[in-house]
Amino acid sequence: MDKLIIEGGRALEGRVRISGAKNAALPILAASILTSETLCVENVPRLRDVSTMCGLLTQMGLWVRQAAPGALELSGHALSNPLAPYDLVKTMRASILVLGPLVARCGHARVSLPGGCAIGLRPVDLHIKGLQAMGAEIDIAHGYLHARAQRLKGTRIVLDLVTVTGTENLMMAAALAEGTTVIENAAREPEVIDLARCLNAMGAQVRGAGSDIITIEGVDKLHGARHAVMPDRIETATFLAAATMTGGRITLEGTSAGLLDAVLDKLREAGASIAANDAEITLEAQGRPRAVSIRTAPYPGFPTDMQAQFMALDAIADGTARVTETIFENRFMHAQELKRMGADVEVEGNTAVVRGIERLDGATVMATDLRASACLVLAGLVARGETVVDRIYHLDRGYEQLEAKLSALGARIRRAA
Ligand code: UD1
């Protein structure tokens, strides 16, 4: 299994290009199920999760073709097998995103239940309840969800809690439903807006994405379209955190500061200077960061997908920080690994108290999920000596060429088998 070997202690300097957002690309690729025409998706990141989604679509009968680097053409004219098998779903929970579009387009779908994952229980009950409210009959047998509906019917859905993929699944299903669907307490994440833009380019009538009430007038048919995926705000924020921790000056191209207010505020509080325009963000930092307390929350709050990276920052910061996780119940597994590098972290329930120390020590550590892996890489960049981050297949799920991009910024990092 691949690992990353990092020699810590280099300030990051230079420019890198940010990739398209994984969490926007996945629902947008799933939206190709909704039409028999061709959807062209640009700025698609080359990631394991994207390949998994393409594999899932291909085995359903969709044609998926790489038209150019980062550009995929997906055609649903031959969709014949509305099934998401366990083998694929177990490697990527976001596979559940095919459920809504399949029922809407085919009238039935069999999708494996995702099961538990490293960061918590992550049920899909709200996806199911929403589709049932739209008239779908859903049974669970042998680990599979089996959903059926002649044609989904628009209705009012109030989500019990804010769910990103739940909102996206229901929005896609509602696009082809009969009548109007109103989703209340909808997720306001920018990726939901990007999906709405793509759906509207396909002929859907989605209004209000980005607010907590989304209204979808169902249409009979969607058509082909071309859409470029938004930049990855979590990749952007991960590089900015890395530069704040190591010191140095980096410029990130092809991304937007407007997506990251909560994170940028915290990086400034940590001591970084940040300048941004529509197309790039420049961050400069010197010396040890100041400790910053964070509390994760749905957008526009501080993203849970940046919690682990900020714990790495706080581990070497001047002062003591409280890191509170409110979205997932078991998302502190990186704390134990950071401790193996000498960090002073105490976890009590959903809060970690991190007392910053001058320097971490390089060690062999193991990643348990995608963002925890990123946390350990950042820790390695500032640690004394060599850090080996094992099990990096998680990183390959969500960061495009992380080690190449960090090397280009001057980090000493390499991949080994
Ligand atoms: C998405 C993101 C993930 C991010 C998360 C929170 C994608 C592909 N993934 O995941 O990177 O960390 O948002 O910002 O976009 N919940 C239920 N029942 C449901 C659905 C969710 O109880 O039916 C709970 C979850 O267990 C969790 C919370 O709701 O505690 C939020 O989860 P959700 O927003 O659904 O996360 P994902 O969409 O899976």
Boltz pocket constraint, residues with backbone or C-beta under 6 A from the ligand:
constraints:
  - pocket:
      binder: B
      contacts: [[A, 22], [A, 23], [A, 26], [A, 93], [A, 94], [A, 120], [A, 121], [A, 122], [A, 123], [A, 124], [A, 125], [A, 126], [A, 127], [A, 128], [A, 161], [A, 162], [A, 163], [A, 164], [A, 165], [A, 166], [A, 191], [A, 304], [A, 305], [A, 326], [A, 327], [A, 328], [A, 329]]
      max_distance: 6.0
